[in-house]
Amino acid sequence: MIKYEPVIGLEVHAQLKTASKMYCSCNSDYQNAAPNTRVCPVCLGLPGALPVINREAIKSIIMIGLALNCSISEYSKFDRKNYTYPDLMKGYQVSQYDLPVCLDGYMDLSIEGTSKRIGIERVHMEEDVAKLSHHIDSVSGQGYSLVDVNRSGVPLVEMVSRPDIRSAEEARQYLINYQTILRYLGVSTANMDEGSFRCDANVSIRPEGQKEFGTKVEIKNMNSFRSVFRAIEYELERQSDVLSSGGRVTQETRGWLEDKGVTISLRSKEEANDYRYFPEPDLPPLSISKNWVSEIASSLPELPSTKKTRFMKQYELSEYDSSLLTNSYRIADYFEKSVSIASEEFELGKNSAKSIANWTITELTKLSNEYSIEIYDSKVTPNHLAELISLIEKNVIGTPQGKTVLAEVFVSGDAPTRVVEKLGLAQISNSSELDSIVITVISENPNAVADYKSGKETAAKFLVGQVMKATQGKANPSVVSGIIVEHLKSM
């Protein structure tokens, strides 16, 4: 059996969050507008309409290029990409071909503790196309399509990786990293379910050790990270089966059918010459000054990889926890605000950061999933979380009560201290109050007492558990343990 190596490259499109479209002044927020209401002669491709370059979009793509370690071209130009499709009003797309804004970058991944660098060939600027919707006539039963031009002309950045990806999981992590970077920069919502973040995968296989690439297949219609993973896994297996049976892989474009879990052939794969690229005559070339690039570079926010490293060092968190917290800049901000409040207002020590990280990653995430709401949009504020950790660390309540309190705060938005008082969850630490309960538990469990006297010290833990049960978890376990040991030694 021949062993095959996957060779994968990704082409990722991301819509930019500019106020206006790429080449005209139309509002770019097409999601909340009635069909064909945010259009103009430029969007519609009417004769004589002249485009104008959106400067903010160019600034955004430079930010993206810098974040992806790309070289920023001092000279760039736009090109016409010619093809015929109903969603392309002009019969061509204004894109970039041989002189893109950003070139030769890379992204570093960490997968199961192993570092992997993925090369980035280019990041270029183009425009989105109109949106087609397909319908069935209720009377005739015939199909028809409608065109909404609102999306046409929205700024679109395409990032093309080099064929350095070697598994479906690497592809998934690459996309997650890129989405996170875009959101940190604030240049795109990067939501796959809304279409503002879209991915095509070029997939091929070759015998292990072979330098030449195999025949690549482009996969489209993937609308989630899970879809990308499944589609690549399926295509790798399909191509392996074709070659193993003596067949040849055909260069083509295939579509992913989510419900069936398969790819299907759509059309033969186009080459660059099929698009008849030529320089866009209605737009001047771009001259990007080094001073402007330096100015943009100095304004970049702290990026995910840098923030993750800082969290590991500053808060002494594991790489795993740091990765989870920094996957979203809003979660990272939420965490740091909680830590700051815990330190300044509740005078908690350095270790409180680890507790806050743990509660954010586990209990808060569980509640946010249960109620389908993001942590930072919930009623649990950073101040609430810091206050809760303070109550636990100062032994006002135990961890089980803390979970109850958090769940109540998530729903009501009340302060944790108020919830503790309202539900009567304060921990019992008074020795005299606990002493009578301990005596009762010891008298009811003679076997455990005998085990302890015979040298089984774990019997004391059993008795602690019984006291906790008797007090419905309110007793301070460390105080209970001390009282129990004191009684057992005196018997």
C-alpha positions as CSV (number, residue, x, y, z in Angstrom):
1,M,0.0,0.0,0.0
2,I,1.3,3.4,-1.0
3,K,1.2,6.0,1.8
4,Y,0.0,9.4,0.6
5,E,0.8,12.8,2.0
6,P,-1.9,15.6,2.0
7,V,-1.0,18.9,0.4
8,I,-3.5,21.6,1.3
9,G,-3.7,25.3,0.5
10,L,-6.4,27.7,1.6
11,E,-8.0,30.7,0.0
12,V,-9.8,32.8,2.6
13,H,-12.1,35.7,1.8
14,A,-13.0,38.2,4.5
15,Q,-15.3,41.2,4.2
16,L,-14.0,44.4,5.7
17,K,-16.0,46.5,8.2
18,T,-15.8,49.8,6.3
19,A,-18.7,52.3,6.3
20,S,-18.8,52.4,2.5
21,K,-18.1,50.0,-0.3
22,M,-14.8,49.4,-2.0
23,Y,-15.2,51.6,-5.0
24,C,-18.2,53.8,-4.3
25,S,-19.9,55.7,-1.4
26,C,-22.8,53.2,-1.0
27,N,-23.4,52.0,2.6
28,S,-21.7,48.6,3.0
29,D,-24.1,47.3,5.6
30,Y,-26.1,45.1,3.2
31,Q,-27.3,42.7,5.9
32,N,-30.0,45.1,7.3
33,A,-31.2,46.6,4.1
34,A,-34.1,45.8,1.8
35,P,-32.9,44.1,-1.5
36,N,-31.3,46.4,-4.1
37,T,-31.6,49.6,-2.0
38,R,-27.9,50.2,-1.4
39,V,-26.8,50.5,-4.9
40,C,-25.5,53.1,-7.4
41,P,-24.3,53.1,-11.0
42,V,-20.9,51.8,-9.9
43,C,-22.4,48.8,-8.0
44,L,-24.7,48.1,-11.0
45,G,-21.9,48.3,-13.5
46,L,-23.6,50.9,-15.6
47,P,-21.6,52.4,-18.5
48,G,-19.6,55.5,-17.7
49,A,-19.6,54.9,-13.9
50,L,-16.1,55.4,-12.5
51,P,-14.9,53.7,-9.3
52,V,-12.9,55.3,-6.5
53,I,-10.6,53.4,-4.1
54,N,-11.7,53.2,-0.5
55,R,-8.7,54.4,1.6
56,E,-9.9,52.8,4.8
57,A,-10.1,49.4,3.1
58,I,-6.4,49.8,2.0
59,K,-5.5,50.7,5.6
60,S,-7.3,47.6,6.8
61,I,-5.5,45.2,4.3
62,I,-2.2,46.7,5.4
63,M,-3.0,46.0,9.0
64,I,-3.9,42.4,8.0
65,G,-0.6,42.0,6.1
66,L,1.5,43.3,8.9
67,A,-0.3,41.0,11.4
68,L,0.5,38.1,9.0
69,N,4.2,39.1,8.7
70,C,3.9,40.1,5.1
71,S,5.9,42.6,3.1
72,I,3.8,45.6,2.1
73,S,4.2,46.6,-1.5
74,E,5.2,50.2,-2.2
75,Y,3.6,49.9,-5.6
76,S,0.4,48.0,-6.2
77,K,-2.4,48.0,-8.8
78,F,-5.9,46.6,-9.5
79,D,-6.8,44.2,-12.3
80,R,-10.0,43.0,-14.0
81,K,-10.8,39.4,-13.4
82,N,-13.2,38.5,-16.3
83,Y,-15.8,35.8,-15.9
84,T,-19.5,35.5,-16.6
85,Y,-21.9,34.7,-13.7
86,P,-25.3,36.1,-12.7
87,D,-23.9,37.6,-9.5
88,L,-21.3,39.7,-11.3
89,M,-23.0,42.8,-12.6
90,K,-20.1,44.1,-14.7
91,G,-19.0,40.8,-16.2
92,Y,-15.7,41.2,-14.4
93,Q,-14.5,41.6,-10.8
94,V,-12.1,44.4,-9.8
95,S,-9.3,42.4,-8.0
96,Q,-5.5,42.2,-7.9
97,Y,-3.3,39.8,-9.8
98,D,0.5,40.2,-10.1
99,L,1.0,43.2,-7.8
100,P,-1.1,42.7,-4.6
101,V,-0.8,44.9,-1.5
102,C,0.7,42.2,0.7
103,L,3.2,39.4,-0.1
104,D,5.3,36.6,1.5
105,G,4.0,36.3,5.0
106,Y,3.5,33.5,7.4
107,M,1.4,32.2,10.3
108,D,2.7,30.1,13.2
109,L,0.5,27.4,14.6
110,S,0.7,25.3,17.7
111,I,-0.9,22.0,17.4
112,E,-0.7,19.5,20.2
113,G,2.4,21.2,21.5
114,T,4.1,21.1,18.0
115,S,4.9,24.4,16.2
116,K,4.2,24.7,12.5
117,R,4.8,27.6,10.2
118,I,2.4,28.1,7.3
119,G,3.6,30.3,4.5
120,I,1.2,33.0,3.1
121,E,1.7,33.7,-0.6
122,R,-0.4,36.9,-0.8
123,V,-3.1,39.1,0.6
124,H,-4.9,41.1,-2.0
125,M,-7.9,43.5,-2.3
126,E,-11.0,42.9,-4.3
127,E,-14.8,43.5,-4.2
128,D,-17.6,41.1,-3.3
129,V,-20.3,40.1,-5.7
130,A,-24.1,40.3,-5.7
131,K,-26.1,37.7,-3.8
132,L,-28.2,35.1,-5.5
133,S,-31.2,33.5,-3.8
134,H,-32.9,30.5,-5.3
135,H,-36.6,29.8,-5.0
136,I,-39.4,27.5,-6.3
137,D,-42.6,29.0,-7.6
138,S,-45.5,27.7,-5.5
139,V,-47.9,27.5,-8.4
140,S,-45.8,26.3,-11.4
141,G,-43.2,24.4,-9.3
142,Q,-40.5,25.9,-11.5
143,G,-37.3,27.3,-10.0
144,Y,-36.1,30.8,-10.3
145,S,-33.4,33.0,-8.9
146,L,-33.3,36.6,-7.6
147,V,-30.3,38.9,-7.5
148,D,-29.7,41.3,-4.6
149,V,-27.0,43.8,-5.6
150,N,-26.6,45.3,-2.1
151,R,-23.5,43.1,-1.4
152,S,-21.8,43.9,-4.7
153,G,-18.8,46.1,-4.1
154,V,-18.3,45.4,-0.4
155,P,-14.6,45.4,0.3
156,L,-13.2,41.8,0.3
157,V,-9.7,40.7,1.3
158,E,-8.4,37.4,-0.1
159,M,-5.6,35.7,1.7
160,V,-3.9,32.8,-0.1
161,S,-1.7,30.4,1.8
162,R,1.1,28.4,0.4
163,P,0.5,24.6,0.1
164,D,2.1,24.0,3.5
165,I,-0.9,22.5,5.3
166,R,-0.7,18.8,5.9
167,S,-3.9,17.8,7.6
168,A,-7.6,18.8,8.0
169,E,-6.8,19.8,11.6
170,E,-4.0,22.1,10.6
171,A,-6.4,23.7,8.1
172,R,-9.0,24.2,10.8
173,Q,-6.5,25.7,13.3
174,Y,-5.2,28.0,10.5
175,L,-8.7,29.4,9.9
176,I,-9.4,29.8,13.6
177,N,-6.1,31.7,14.0
178,Y,-6.8,33.9,11.0
179,Q,-10.4,34.7,12.2
180,T,-9.1,35.6,15.6
181,I,-6.5,38.0,14.1
182,L,-9.1,39.7,12.0
183,R,-11.3,40.2,15.1
184,Y,-8.4,41.5,17.2
185,L,-7.6,44.0,14.5
186,G,-11.3,45.0,14.3
187,V,-11.3,45.0,10.5
188,S,-13.9,42.3,10.0
189,T,-16.7,40.4,11.9
190,A,-15.3,37.3,10.2
191,N,-18.5,35.3,10.8
192,M,-18.7,32.3,8.6
193,D,-22.5,31.9,9.2
194,E,-23.1,35.4,7.8
195,G,-20.8,35.0,4.8
196,S,-18.3,37.6,6.0
197,F,-15.6,34.9,6.3
198,R,-15.4,32.3,3.5
199,C,-13.0,29.6,2.6
200,D,-12.0,27.5,-0.4
201,A,-9.6,24.6,0.0
202,N,-7.1,23.3,-2.6
203,V,-6.5,19.7,-1.8
204,S,-4.1,17.1,-3.4
205,I,-2.2,14.1,-2.3
206,R,1.2,12.7,-3.3
207,P,3.2,9.6,-2.3
208,E,5.2,10.2,0.9
209,G,8.7,11.4,-0.1
210,Q,7.7,12.7,-3.5
211,K,8.6,16.4,-4.1
212,E,6.2,17.0,-7.0
213,F,2.6,18.0,-6.1
214,G,-0.3,15.9,-7.1
215,T,-3.4,17.1,-9.1
216,K,-5.3,19.6,-6.9
217,V,-9.0,19.8,-6.4
218,E,-10.7,23.0,-5.2
219,I,-13.5,22.6,-2.7
220,K,-16.2,25.2,-2.2
221,N,-19.4,25.7,-0.2
222,M,-18.0,25.2,3.2
223,N,-19.7,27.4,5.8
224,S,-18.2,26.4,9.1
225,F,-14.9,25.2,10.5
226,R,-16.4,21.8,11.0
227,S,-17.4,21.7,7.3
228,V,-13.9,22.6,6.2
229,F,-12.5,19.8,8.4
230,R,-15.0,17.2,7.2
231,A,-14.7,18.2,3.5
232,I,-10.9,18.0,3.5
233,E,-11.0,14.7,5.3
234,Y,-13.5,13.3,2.8
235,E,-11.6,14.6,-0.2
236,L,-8.3,13.2,1.0
237,E,-9.9,9.8,1.3
238,R,-11.6,10.1,-2.0
239,Q,-8.4,11.0,-3.9
240,S,-6.5,8.1,-2.1
241,D,-9.2,5.7,-3.2
242,V,-9.0,6.9,-6.8
243,L,-5.2,6.6,-7.0
244,S,-5.2,3.2,-5.1
245,S,-7.6,1.8,-7.7
246,G,-5.4,2.9,-10.6
247,G,-7.4,6.0,-11.5
248,R,-6.3,9.6,-12.0
249,V,-7.5,12.6,-10.0
250,T,-9.1,15.2,-12.2
251,Q,-8.3,18.9,-11.7
252,E,-11.7,20.4,-11.0
253,T,-13.9,22.4,-8.6
254,R,-16.0,20.4,-6.2
255,G,-18.8,21.4,-3.9
256,W,-19.3,20.2,-0.3
257,L,-22.7,18.8,0.5
258,E,-23.0,19.1,4.3
259,D,-26.1,16.9,4.7
260,K,-24.5,14.0,2.7
261,G,-20.9,14.5,3.9
262,V,-19.5,14.3,0.4
263,T,-18.0,16.5,-2.3
264,I,-19.5,16.6,-5.8
265,S,-18.0,17.8,-9.1
266,L,-19.1,21.3,-10.1
267,R,-16.9,22.3,-13.1
268,S,-13.4,22.0,-14.4
269,K,-10.9,24.1,-12.5
270,E,-10.1,27.4,-14.0
271,E,-6.5,28.6,-14.5
272,A,-5.4,32.3,-14.3
273,N,-5.4,32.7,-18.1
274,D,-9.1,31.7,-18.1
275,Y,-9.9,34.9,-16.3
276,R,-8.1,37.1,-18.8
277,Y,-6.6,39.4,-16.2
278,F,-5.6,42.9,-17.3
279,P,-4.9,46.1,-15.5
280,E,-8.0,48.0,-14.3
281,P,-8.1,51.1,-16.6
282,D,-10.5,53.1,-14.3
283,L,-8.3,53.0,-11.2
284,P,-4.8,54.5,-10.7
285,P,-2.0,52.3,-9.3
286,L,-1.5,52.5,-5.6
287,S,1.6,54.1,-4.1
288,I,1.9,53.1,-0.5
289,S,4.4,55.2,1.5
290,K,6.7,53.6,4.1
291,N,5.7,56.3,6.5
292,W,2.1,55.4,6.3
293,V,2.9,51.7,6.8
294,S,5.0,52.5,9.9
295,E,2.2,54.7,11.3
296,I,-0.3,51.8,10.8
297,A,2.2,49.3,12.3
298,S,2.6,51.5,15.4
299,S,-1.2,51.5,15.9
300,L,-1.7,47.7,15.8
301,P,-3.3,46.2,18.9
302,E,-1.6,43.4,20.9
303,L,-2.1,40.3,18.7
304,P,-3.4,36.9,19.9
305,S,0.0,35.1,19.9
306,T,1.7,38.0,21.8
307,K,-1.2,38.2,24.3
308,K,-1.1,34.4,24.8
309,T,2.7,34.5,25.6
310,R,2.1,37.4,28.0
311,F,-0.7,35.6,29.8
312,M,1.5,32.6,30.3
313,K,4.3,34.7,31.8
314,Q,2.3,37.5,33.7
315,Y,-0.4,35.3,35.1
316,E,1.5,32.0,35.2
317,L,-1.2,30.2,33.2
318,S,-0.8,27.1,31.1
319,E,-0.4,27.4,27.3
320,Y,-3.8,25.7,27.0
321,D,-5.6,28.1,29.3
322,S,-3.9,31.1,27.7
323,S,-5.0,29.9,24.3
324,L,-8.6,29.5,25.3
325,L,-8.7,33.0,26.9
326,T,-7.0,34.8,24.0
327,N,-9.0,33.1,21.2
328,S,-11.4,36.0,21.7
329,Y,-10.1,39.5,22.4
330,R,-13.3,40.3,24.3
331,I,-12.9,37.2,26.5
332,A,-9.2,38.2,27.1
333,D,-10.3,41.8,28.1
334,Y,-13.0,40.3,30.4
335,F,-10.5,38.1,32.1
336,E,-7.9,41.0,32.6
337,K,-10.6,43.3,33.9
338,S,-11.6,40.7,36.4
339,V,-8.0,40.1,37.5
340,S,-7.5,43.9,37.9
341,I,-10.6,44.3,40.0
342,A,-9.8,41.3,42.2
343,S,-6.4,42.8,43.0
344,E,-7.4,46.4,43.4
345,E,-10.8,46.3,45.0
346,F,-10.8,42.9,46.8
347,E,-7.0,42.8,47.6
348,L,-6.6,39.3,46.3
349,G,-3.1,37.9,45.6
350,K,-1.5,36.9,42.4
351,N,-3.0,33.4,42.4
352,S,-6.5,34.8,42.0
353,A,-5.7,35.1,38.3
354,K,-5.5,31.3,38.0
355,S,-8.9,31.0,39.8
356,I,-10.5,33.6,37.5
357,A,-9.1,31.9,34.4
358,N,-10.4,28.5,35.6
359,W,-13.9,29.8,36.4
360,T,-14.0,31.7,33.1
361,I,-13.0,28.6,31.1
362,T,-15.2,26.1,32.9
363,E,-18.3,27.4,34.8
364,L,-18.8,30.6,32.9
365,T,-18.3,28.9,29.5
366,K,-20.8,26.2,30.5
367,L,-23.4,28.7,31.4
368,S,-22.9,30.8,28.3
369,N,-23.3,27.7,26.1
370,E,-26.4,26.7,28.1
371,Y,-28.1,30.1,27.6
372,S,-26.5,30.7,24.1
373,I,-25.0,34.0,25.1
374,E,-21.4,35.2,25.1
375,I,-19.7,35.6,28.4
376,Y,-19.0,39.3,27.9
377,D,-22.7,39.9,27.0
378,S,-24.0,38.1,30.1
379,K,-25.1,39.6,33.4
380,V,-22.0,38.4,35.0
381,T,-19.7,41.4,34.9
382,P,-15.9,41.3,35.5
383,N,-16.7,42.9,38.9
384,H,-19.1,40.0,39.7
385,L,-16.6,37.4,38.9
386,A,-13.8,39.1,41.0
387,E,-16.3,39.4,43.9
388,L,-17.2,35.7,43.6
389,I,-13.5,34.6,43.6
390,S,-13.0,36.8,46.7
391,L,-15.9,35.1,48.5
392,I,-14.4,31.7,47.8
393,E,-10.8,32.6,48.6
394,K,-11.8,34.3,51.9
395,N,-13.8,31.1,52.8
396,V,-17.1,32.9,52.9
397,I,-18.5,30.2,50.6
398,G,-17.1,27.0,49.3
399,T,-16.6,26.0,45.6
400,P,-20.0,24.1,45.4
401,Q,-21.8,27.2,46.7
402,G,-19.8,29.3,44.3
403,K,-21.2,27.4,41.4
404,T,-24.7,28.0,42.7
405,V,-24.0,31.7,43.2
406,L,-22.6,32.1,39.7
407,A,-25.6,30.4,38.1
408,E,-27.9,32.8,40.0
409,V,-25.9,35.9,39.1
410,F,-25.9,34.7,35.4
411,V,-29.7,34.9,35.4
412,S,-30.4,37.8,37.8
413,G,-27.4,40.0,37.6
414,D,-27.4,40.4,41.4
415,A,-24.1,40.9,43.2
416,P,-22.6,37.6,44.5
417,T,-22.6,38.8,48.1
418,R,-26.3,39.6,47.9
419,V,-27.0,36.2,46.3
420,V,-25.1,34.5,49.2
421,E,-27.2,36.3,51.7
422,K,-30.5,35.7,49.9
423,L,-29.9,32.0,49.5
424,G,-28.2,31.5,52.9
425,L,-25.1,30.0,51.4
426,A,-22.5,31.4,53.7
427,Q,-20.0,28.8,54.8
428,I,-20.0,27.6,58.4
429,S,-16.6,28.1,60.0
430,N,-17.6,28.5,63.6
431,S,-15.9,25.7,65.6
432,S,-18.5,25.5,68.3
433,E,-21.3,25.4,65.8
434,L,-19.6,22.5,63.9
435,D,-18.5,20.6,67.0
436,S,-21.9,19.2,67.8
437,I,-22.4,18.1,64.1
438,V,-19.0,16.4,64.1
439,I,-19.8,14.5,67.4
440,T,-23.1,13.2,65.9
441,V,-21.4,12.1,62.7
442,I,-18.6,10.2,64.6
443,S,-21.2,8.5,66.8
444,E,-23.1,7.4,63.7
445,N,-20.1,5.9,61.9
446,P,-18.2,3.6,64.3
447,N,-16.7,1.6,61.5
448,A,-14.9,4.7,60.1
449,V,-13.7,5.5,63.6
450,A,-12.3,1.9,63.9
451,D,-10.6,2.2,60.5
452,Y,-8.9,5.4,61.5
453,K,-7.7,3.9,64.8
454,S,-6.2,1.0,62.8
455,G,-4.1,3.4,60.7
456,K,-6.4,4.2,57.8
457,E,-6.2,8.0,57.8
458,T,-8.5,8.2,54.7
459,A,-11.4,7.3,57.1
460,A,-11.1,10.9,58.4
461,K,-11.9,12.2,54.9
462,F,-15.0,10.0,54.8
463,L,-16.2,11.6,58.0
464,V,-15.5,15.1,56.6
465,G,-17.7,14.1,53.7
466,Q,-20.5,13.1,56.0
467,V,-20.3,16.4,57.9
468,M,-20.4,18.3,54.5
469,K,-23.5,16.2,53.6
470,A,-25.1,17.0,56.9
471,T,-24.5,20.7,56.5
472,Q,-25.5,20.7,52.8
473,G,-22.0,21.6,51.8
474,K,-21.9,24.8,54.0
475,A,-19.3,23.7,56.4
476,N,-15.7,24.8,56.0
477,P,-14.0,21.5,55.1
478,S,-10.6,22.5,56.5
479,V,-12.1,23.5,59.9
480,V,-14.2,20.3,59.9
481,S,-11.1,18.2,59.2
482,G,-9.3,19.7,62.1
483,I,-12.2,19.1,64.6
484,I,-12.6,15.5,63.4
485,V,-8.9,14.7,63.8
486,E,-8.9,16.3,67.3
487,H,-11.9,14.2,68.4
488,L,-10.5,11.0,66.9
489,K,-7.2,11.4,68.6
490,S,-8.8,11.9,72.0
491,M,-10.9,8.7,71.7
